[in-house]
């Protein structure tokens, strides 16, 4: 019987199948190995187990012990599996916070919304949250979050503008064409609050369908003003000097400030095209183009730069619409003159290199354009007072462009053309606004940037304004300022130079006389800090200072807004809905400046 096949299952080892006389196996019967009794077997072991418990208790206990060990092992395995399945998951509040942070990151850093579908981002978030089952929010959720975030931020901005504190708001506006060939109208707002902090943020970047005629531009400005409830608070509108913008400003009841950066850069372009630098600049452009179009030539140039102990910088090609790009091209070429000549000496080319006299011309041109770059960047800032710096900055430029006995003929020609063209372009500018703003800036209130006969006219204008103004006390806190490096401070101090004579005392009485008697502060000090400390003494003047010092000197804030929009409306995202473009661009601007 030991040779019989054993039953496979729980009764394995206690029963075997019955063997017929012919040697075949009968799987319908089994034989107990303890008592040799046969039982019918129909694949159920309940009767067999009953037999063991009743007739062979010892054998049944041994089988039970084996089964208990098996059950304990299976229970232990199941316990371990349960432990893995019970890994702690992120709570709902933590998930909501993470969703809000993801939406804020996408909005502030101009990321595409479909980035939440990126598998790599999902893996990073799962590891960071220690939750392998975490899934980022879907695109619809992120879009909803961004929309709510935009509505909340806009509500806060509207509440600030609705207060009495910003009694005047200056705006800048311009048009921009996106990568999808769609026209957008951007507007930024600027004002000084009750704490004497200069605020600057985007008001809108809205889609326009009409041509940029003057009447349409005027309507767009009025629409933005009405939407933000500042139609009665606008002090100035800053735009470029395009004919349609100038005509639109004549139709609006607001003061207009033409972009001084555009005026200056346009003057530079005209003077370069009509001076003695045309030929040498053409050679420079061909040299730069030679290296830009040949990666092999660029590699050889980099090798020469390393051999000469210089940094491996790429040459820069000037672009007509990019400010200061001609200066950047000339400066980079002068810095790498030896490396460029050594590289070209090893190549077969048809380039005509500048002569020694032409290299000297480029050095002269660099000296002429460097102050223009400095003034452009200085006037284009929006985090500090810039309107009061216009007249001192241009006075500095006129002094730089004064003709000396050492100037060659081509430099004399450039300086003459520069002074005449710049003066002609500034004729239609709002000079009175700049003069009053300069007088209200405690750094430049001596008005050394103006001729003597004009200074008293400015104080007379201010006296008339004070007589019509209502007293207003600015109960404020001290504003924050930005630190400038030593080189920047040294160059800004040059704006104080160039006076025909010292300013005289006036005959005014009251606030204006006391203000004129105050000593001028350093050019490195913040005028808003000074007004914070003296607004209680000069109640009427402080109201005028809030109005005139808040206006930006250029329309560069709009240009920055369009640069931000260019990171959002890219070629792969050119089909964004207009309302989504408005939300993303404005929210990104607000969050960046809020941070």
C-alpha positions, 0 to 999 in steps of 0.5 A, a space after each residue: 500500500 505504501 506504493 500507492 499514490 498519496 492524496 494531494 491536499 489537506 489529508 496528504 500523508 494519511 490516505 492513498 488512492 486505491 489500486 486495482 488488481 490490474 495495476 491501475 489507480 482508482 481515484 474514486 476510492 481512498 485507503 486510510 494508512 492507519 486502519 486500511 479502510 477504504 472510503 469513497 472520494 469525491 474531492 471532498 476531505 470532510 469525511 476523511 477528516 471526520 474519520 481521523 478525528 474519530 478513529 485516529 486522534 493522534 494522527 489528526 493532531 499531527 495534521 492540525 499542527 502542520 496546518 497551524 504552522 501553515 496558517 501562521 505563516 500565511 497570516 504573517 505574510 498577510 500582515 506584512 502586505 497589509 502594512 505596505 498597503 497602509 502607507 500614510 497618505 497626504 491629508 486633504 489639507 496638505 493636498 490642497 496647499 500643494 495644489 495652490 503652490 503648484 498653481 502659483 508657481 505656474 502663474 508666477 514663473 510663466 509655466 505652461 498649464 499642461 506641465 501638471 501632466 508631465 510624468 517627471 513632475 509627478 515622480 518628483 512630487 511623489 518623492 517629495 510628499 512621501 506619497 507614492 499614490 499622489 497625483 498632481 491636479 489636473 489642468 482644469 483644477 489648475 486653471 480654476 485655481 489661477 482664475 480665483 487667484 487672479 480675481 483675489 489679487 485684482 480685488 486687492 488692487 482695486 481696493 487699494 486704488 479706491 482708497 483716498 491715499 493714492 490721490 493721483 495715478 500715473 499710467 503707461 500704455 503701448 501695443 504689442 503683437 504676440 507670436 500668434 500675430 494677435 494685437 494686445 494693449 498693455 497698461 501699467 499703473 504707478 502711484 505713491 501710497 500713504 506710506 510713501 512707497 512707490 507702487 507699480 503694477 500691471 493693469 491689463 494686457 487686453 486683446 484688441 481687434 481694431 487698427 491702432 487709430 488715434 480715436 481707438 487708442 484713446 477709447 482703450 485708455 478710457 476703458 482701462 481707466 473706467 474698469 479700474 475706477 481711476 478715471 478721476 485720478 489719472 495724472 499722466 499717461 506715458 507713451 512712445 512718440 508714435 503719431 497715433 499716440 500723440 494724437 490720442 493724447 491730444 484727445 484725452 484730458 490728461 497730461 502726456 509724458 513722451 517716453 524719454 528713452 525712446 527719444 534718446 535712442 531715436 536720436 542716437 540712431 539718427 546721428 549714427 546714420 548721418 555721422 562718420 561712423 557708418 563705414 566702420 560700423 558696417 565692417 563690424 557688422 560683417 565681422 560679427 556676422 562671419 562668426 555668427 554664421 560659422 560655428 567652426 569660426 566661433 570655436 577658433 575664436 574661443 580658442 584664441 580668447 583662451 590663449 590670450 587669457 580672456 573670457 570666451 565671450 560671444 560677439 554681439 550683433 547690433 539690432 536696430 530695435 534693441 537699445 544700446 546694442 550698437 554699443 554692446 557690439 562695439 565694446 565686445 569687438 574692442 575687448 576681443 580685437 586681438 583674438 578676432 584678428 588672430 582668428 581671421 589671420 588663420 582663415 581664408 576670408 573676404 572681410 575688410 578689417 578696420 584700420 588703426 584709425 577706424 579702431 580709434 573711431 570705435 574707441 571714440 564712439 564707445 566713449 560717446 555712447 556709454 553715457 547714453 546707455 547709462 541715462 537710458 537705464 537710469 530713466 527706465 527704472 520703475 522701482 524708484 523715482 525717475 521723473 525728477 531725474 530727466 532734466 539732470 540726466 539730459 543736462 549731463 548728456 549735453 555736457 558730455 556732448 560739448 565740443 572740445 578742441 581735441 575732438 576730430 571732425 567726425 566726433 564734432 559732427 556727431 555731437 552737433 547732430 546729437 544736440 540738435 536732434 535731441 533738442 528738437 525731439 524734446 520740444 514737444 515734451 512736457 517740460 513743465 512737468 519735469 521742471 516741477 518734479 525736479 523742484 519737488 525732489 530734494 536731491 535736485 531742488 536747487 535746479 542747477 540743471 536749468 538756466 538761471 532765468 528759468 528757475 524762478 519761473 518754476 518756483 512761481 508755477 509751484 507757488 500758484 499750485 500751492 495757492 490752489 491746493 488743499 492741505 493734506 497730511 500724509 501720515 506714513 511710514 518709512 519706505 524701502 529703498 534700493 542699494 546701488 553699487 559704488 560705480 552706479 553712485 559715482 555715475 549718478 553723482 555726475 548729474 549734479 554737475 553743470 550749473 551756470 550759477 548757484 540758485 538764488 533765494 526766492 521771495 515766496 512765503 510759507 511752505 515754499 520758502 521754508 522748503 527752498 531753505 532746506 538743504 539738498 540731500 545726497 543724490 544717493 538718498 531716497 527722496 521718498 524717505 525725505 518726504 516721509 519725514 517732512 510731509 507733516 511740515 509741508 502738507 500742501 507740497 507733499 500732496 504735489 510731491 505724491 503727484 509729480 514724483 509718481 510719474 515714470 519718465 519712460 514707457 519702459 514698464 510697458 515694455 517689461 510687461 510685454 517681455 513677460 507676455 512673450 514668455 507666456 504667449 510662445 509659439 507652442 501657446 499661441 492659441 491661448 484665449 485672450 482672457 487667459 493671456 490677461 490673467 496669466 500676464 497680470 498675475 505673473 506681474 503681481 506675484 513677482 512684485 509682491 514677492 
